[in-house]
């Protein structure tokens, strides 16, 4: 068996490092809980056709390309750092950052006293970075700077400027607040990144494996969508005479369900509504005579737009 893989089983790569805890959390909330531990290979309790392998997030693109796993989650920046964006297939883009619902950014930063105020000032300078290939590539593409001296860093990158090892550095950040709080200035943005589900190009030719990959992607998408904006299953009693007006007001995720009740002057309406919409609509509905508006939190909502046509 190549790479210790069994036939008929999907091998899914889980990243180590900073993404690991978030990916495990999302897998648990999407119905695939895994026990935290030191195992490099795990299987959930509900689906014996999926084996999860914990791999270095930086090596994930290569492991997926070579078929050591059929698919896996890693940062878009690591895919581009490896130069493998043409060698793997992107099945999904996820946003699950620490502080915001925005992608993270690879920024160029330095100390105010360095004399560097914009990226072209880095020509001939030493740049400390954990992503040397991506940094060199983007500095050339965006700012025409090709004369760079790269200092490969494996952590504590910003300290290398303070200690005089480099003139500037790159860092992945969401808001830039920590960098600024430590006395650094951001002089340029090189790349926008987010976690991606990437797949082996041969594996996606297997319909059963592709469907399983998509199943996992859809469930994670549903969790993330609910976390970005909570949704509610809302029950309400609506006077029949204003039903049409109420239906026109409801910007539901799916069409409302209208059910008759004992009193013909009323109907029961059930609808899925986003929290922000509900807060605006509830007073308007009350003024129309709607009564008994009861919102119940929905952990996740699955909709048809989560199904994506694939043409490989």
N, C-alpha and C positions, 0 to 999 in steps of 0.2 A: 504494500500500500504506500503510494507516494506521500511523504510527509506525515505518515501515520494516520491517514484519513480513511474512514470507512465509506463504502458506496452508499448512496441514498441519504447521506447526512449532510446538513449545511454546517459549515465551519465559519463562525462569526468572530471577528477580531474585536476585542475590547481593549481600549488604550490604557496603558499604565500612566502614572504621573497625574498631572493636574486634572485631566479629563475623566479619570477613572471613577471617582466617587459620583460625579454627575451622571455618567453613563449608567452605572449600576442603579442609581436612584430612578432614572427614567425607565430602565428595563423593568424594575420592580413595579412601578406605577402603571406600566403598560402590560402587565400580566406575565412577565417572565422574571420572577425573583431569583436571585442567585445568592448563595451564602458567601459572605465576605470571608476571605481567608488568604492563604499563601499558595493556593493551587494555581497552576498555569493553565489548567483545562477544567472547565466546569460544565455542568448540565443542569437545567432547571427541572422542577418537579412535574411540569405539565406537558412538555414537548420534548420527547426523546429523539426527535429528528434534528435537533439543533445542538451543536457543541460550541461553547464559547471558549476562545483562547485569549489569554491576556498577553499582549505584545507591546513592545515599546512603541509609543505614539509616533516617534520619529521614523521608525522602521516600518510602520504599518503600510505605507504605499508600496514598498518593495515586497512585503509579505503577501499583499493582495495581488500584485502584478504576477508574482511567481506561483500563486495558487496554494501557498501554505495555509491561507484561509480564503474562503470564497468571497468574503466581504468584510468590511470593518469600518469602525468610526475613528477618524482622526481629524486634526485641523487642516483646513485648506492650505495654510501656510506650509505645512510639512509636505503636502503633495507637491507644491510648487518648488519647495526647497530641494526635493528629490528630482525635480524635472520630469515628473511622471504624470502630469495632467493629461497627456495623450495616451497613456498606457493603462489607465483604469477608467471605469465608467462611474460617474456620479449619479447615485440613485436618490439622494436627498440632501438638502441643506437644513441644518438645525441651528437655532439660536438658543443657547442656554448658558448665558454668561453669568458671572457672579453678582453683578450689581445692576445691570440694565438689560433691556431687551434689544440691544443693538449688537452688531458684529464687533469683534475686537479689531484693533488697529496695530500694525507694525509701524512704530514711529522712530524717527531719528532724533536723538536728544543729546544734550551736552550740558556743561556748566556755563553759566553766564560769562565767566572770565576767560573762556576758551577763545573768544573772538569769532566763533562760528555763529552766524546769524541766519544762514540759509544753506540748503544742501550743496550747491556748487562750491561753497567755501571748504568742503571736505576733500576736494581734489588734492591728492598727495598726502592726506592725513591718515591716521590709524583709526579704524572703526572696530570696536569690540561688538561682537554679535554671536548669538546662538544659531543664526540662520545665514551663514556666509554666502551661499549660492544665491538665495533670494535677495539678500541685501545688495550684492554686487550687480545682480540682474536688474533690479528695480532702480537703483541709482543711475544706471546707464540708460534705461528706458525712459524714466521720468525727467531726469535732470541732466542727462548727457555726461555724467561723471563716470569715467572709466578708470582713472588713475587713483585707485584706492588701495590702502594697505589694510588687510583684514586680520584682526586678532580673534581667533576662534575662542569663544567663551562657553563654559559649561555651567554657568550660574553666577550670581552676584555681578552681573555685567556692568551695571551702572557704577559700581565701586571702582572699576578699572580706570575710569576717567578721574575720579577723585584721587586715586593713587598714582596717577601719571602714566599708566600703561597705555592709554589710548586718548585720542582727542575727542571722540564722540562714541556713541553706542546706539544700538537699536534695542527696542523693547516692545513686547506685546502689552497693550493696555486697552482698557475700555473707556475710561474717562480722562486719564492723564493726571488725576488728582494726586496719586501717590508720588509720581515723578516730580511734580511741581512742589509738593510738600517737602521733598528732600532736596530742594534747591536746584533742580534741573530745569532746563527750558527745552521745549519741543520745537525743532526747527524744520521738520518735514514729516509728511506721512507717506509711507512706502507701499503699504498693502493693507487691504481689508480682508479679514479672515473670519471663519466660523467653522464649527465642526461639520463634517460631511460624512455621509455613508457612501463609501466607495466600494466597487465590486470588480472582481476578476472578469475579464472579457470573455473567457471561455465558460465560466460558471453561469453567466447570465443567459447562455444559449440553452441551458437546462431549464425547461419550463417549471419544474417542481421547485428547483432551488430559487429561481427568480421570484416565484410566487411567495415563497417563504421569506425572502429578503423584503419584499414589498409589504408583507403582513407586519413585519417588525417595524418598518418605516412608518406605515399608516398609524400603528398604535402609538409610537413615539410622537408623531405629528399631533395626534389627538390630545395627548397629555400636554404638550407644549402650548397648543392653542388654548386650552382651558386655563393654563397658568398665565398666559399673556393677558387674557381677559376672561374672568369667570362667567359662566353661563348658568342660567336657571331654567328649570322646568316650572312654568308658572301656570297655576290653576286659577280660574276666575269664573264668577257667575255674571253673565251678560244678559241684560234685557233684550228680548228678541227684536224690539223696535229699533235698537241702535247697533245691531249685529254688524251690518254693512260698514258703518262708520268705524267700529272697533277693528274689523278686519283690515280696513285701509290704513289704520294707524300702526298695526303690528308689523315691525320689520323683522320677522322671525327668521331664525336659522333654517328652519323647515316650516312647511305650511301648518297653520294651526289646525287642531282637531276640534270639531264642534259636535257636541253630543246633546241630545234632548234630555230634559229632566221632567219630573212629574208635573210641574207647573209650566204650562205651555207658553207663559209670558217670559220664561227665562230659558237660557241654554247654558251648558257648561263648556267653557273653552279652555283648551290646554295648548300651550305654545312654549317653544324654546326661545329665550331672549337673552342677549348679552346684558351684563350688569349695568353698563353705562346707559343702554337704551331703556332698561327697566326703570332706572331712577328718574328719567325724564318722562316716561310714559305713565307711570302709576298715578300721579295726580290728575293727568288728563283723562285717564280712564275712569277715575272716581267721579269726576265732574259729569261724565256721560251717563252715570248711573250704575257703572260696573261695581260689583260688590265682591267681598271675599277673595281678594287678590293674594294668593299664597305662593311665594317663590320657594322652590326647593333646589339647593345647589346640585348641579350635574357635574360629576367628576371629569367627564369628558364627553364629547359629542363627535360621532362619526358621520361624515357627509360625503356625498358623491364626488365632490371636487378633490377628495384625497386620493381617488383612483386616477392614475396617470397612464395615458397611452404610451407604450414603449415601442420604439422602432430602432432595433439594433442591427 
